[in-house]
């Protein structure tokens, strides 16, 4: 299984969108400072959204979409109740 996920930093409310085959391990890496360049400078990441895919190409395509303008709009609509807290 391949996962596309969205993390929110609990300190500054910034977001990170990523791809992995092991969701739990990857989130742990982000919080331990072993994530990507973007997330290694911060701690306190919380998963707020993920999708699972059987095909790697589909997951990578979805990650690319979510990182773009239309994908951000999609996430804002999909998570509107979360953001209204």
C-alpha beads as a LAMMPS data file, in Angstrom:
LAMMPS data file: protein, C-alpha beads

85 atoms
84 bonds

1 atom types
1 bond types

-500.0 500.0 xlo xhi
-500.0 500.0 ylo yhi
-500.0 500.0 zlo zhi

Masses

1 110.0

Atoms # bond

1 1 1 0.000 0.000 0.000
2 1 1 1.190 3.521 -0.810
3 1 1 0.078 6.518 1.206
4 1 1 -0.217 10.218 0.515
5 1 1 -0.505 12.201 3.724
6 1 1 -0.876 15.708 5.091
7 1 1 0.832 16.755 8.310
8 1 1 0.163 19.891 10.303
9 1 1 2.792 21.400 12.557
10 1 1 1.220 21.992 15.967
11 1 1 3.489 24.953 16.719
12 1 1 3.012 27.189 13.669
13 1 1 0.120 25.433 11.826
14 1 1 2.197 24.922 8.663
15 1 1 1.490 21.908 6.429
16 1 1 3.519 19.209 4.767
17 1 1 2.298 16.835 2.055
18 1 1 4.225 13.612 1.538
19 1 1 4.273 10.056 0.209
20 1 1 5.321 6.797 1.920
21 1 1 4.786 3.059 2.099
22 1 1 4.903 2.996 5.929
23 1 1 2.771 5.792 7.369
24 1 1 3.511 5.240 11.072
25 1 1 7.257 5.025 10.542
26 1 1 7.308 8.115 8.344
27 1 1 5.377 10.270 10.827
28 1 1 7.728 9.118 13.578
29 1 1 10.688 10.107 11.392
30 1 1 9.220 13.559 10.823
31 1 1 8.749 14.094 14.551
32 1 1 12.264 12.835 15.325
33 1 1 13.828 15.319 12.911
34 1 1 14.647 12.611 10.358
35 1 1 12.047 13.665 7.814
36 1 1 12.604 15.671 4.688
37 1 1 14.396 18.984 4.544
38 1 1 11.127 20.854 5.123
39 1 1 10.068 18.939 8.235
40 1 1 13.418 18.207 9.861
41 1 1 13.662 21.774 11.181
42 1 1 10.419 21.444 13.157
43 1 1 8.860 18.957 15.538
44 1 1 5.301 18.308 16.733
45 1 1 3.810 17.097 13.453
46 1 1 0.282 15.653 13.508
47 1 1 -1.341 13.719 10.685
48 1 1 -4.595 15.331 9.612
49 1 1 -5.331 13.506 6.341
50 1 1 -4.190 10.496 4.331
51 1 1 -5.198 8.423 1.333
52 1 1 -4.125 4.876 0.439
53 1 1 -3.290 3.608 -3.066
54 1 1 -2.455 0.201 -4.480
55 1 1 -0.354 1.672 -7.289
56 1 1 2.770 3.757 -6.666
57 1 1 2.237 5.907 -9.757
58 1 1 -1.283 6.797 -8.643
59 1 1 -0.025 7.832 -5.206
60 1 1 2.800 9.952 -6.608
61 1 1 0.372 11.623 -9.019
62 1 1 -1.987 12.410 -6.165
63 1 1 0.836 13.837 -4.054
64 1 1 1.830 16.110 -6.936
65 1 1 -1.788 17.224 -7.376
66 1 1 -2.260 18.008 -3.669
67 1 1 0.901 20.122 -3.643
68 1 1 -0.493 22.334 -6.423
69 1 1 -3.089 25.099 -6.315
70 1 1 -6.101 22.946 -7.198
71 1 1 -4.989 20.319 -4.691
72 1 1 -4.724 22.904 -1.925
73 1 1 -8.262 24.055 -2.725
74 1 1 -9.413 20.431 -2.600
75 1 1 -7.814 19.932 0.830
76 1 1 -9.326 23.147 2.159
77 1 1 -12.759 21.954 1.055
78 1 1 -12.216 18.395 2.293
79 1 1 -10.961 19.540 5.705
80 1 1 -13.186 22.593 6.188
81 1 1 -14.590 21.280 9.480
82 1 1 -11.098 20.626 10.808
83 1 1 -9.988 24.145 9.884
84 1 1 -13.043 25.735 11.510
85 1 1 -11.906 24.734 15.037

Bonds

1 1 1 2
2 1 2 3
3 1 3 4
4 1 4 5
5 1 5 6
6 1 6 7
7 1 7 8
8 1 8 9
9 1 9 10
10 1 10 11
11 1 11 12
12 1 12 13
13 1 13 14
14 1 14 15
15 1 15 16
16 1 16 17
17 1 17 18
18 1 18 19
19 1 19 20
20 1 20 21
21 1 21 22
22 1 22 23
23 1 23 24
24 1 24 25
25 1 25 26
26 1 26 27
27 1 27 28
28 1 28 29
29 1 29 30
30 1 30 31
31 1 31 32
32 1 32 33
33 1 33 34
34 1 34 35
35 1 35 36
36 1 36 37
37 1 37 38
38 1 38 39
39 1 39 40
40 1 40 41
41 1 41 42
42 1 42 43
43 1 43 44
44 1 44 45
45 1 45 46
46 1 46 47
47 1 47 48
48 1 48 49
49 1 49 50
50 1 50 51
51 1 51 52
52 1 52 53
53 1 53 54
54 1 54 55
55 1 55 56
56 1 56 57
57 1 57 58
58 1 58 59
59 1 59 60
60 1 60 61
61 1 61 62
62 1 62 63
63 1 63 64
64 1 64 65
65 1 65 66
66 1 66 67
67 1 67 68
68 1 68 69
69 1 69 70
70 1 70 71
71 1 71 72
72 1 72 73
73 1 73 74
74 1 74 75
75 1 75 76
76 1 76 77
77 1 77 78
78 1 78 79
79 1 79 80
80 1 80 81
81 1 81 82
82 1 82 83
83 1 83 84
84 1 84 85
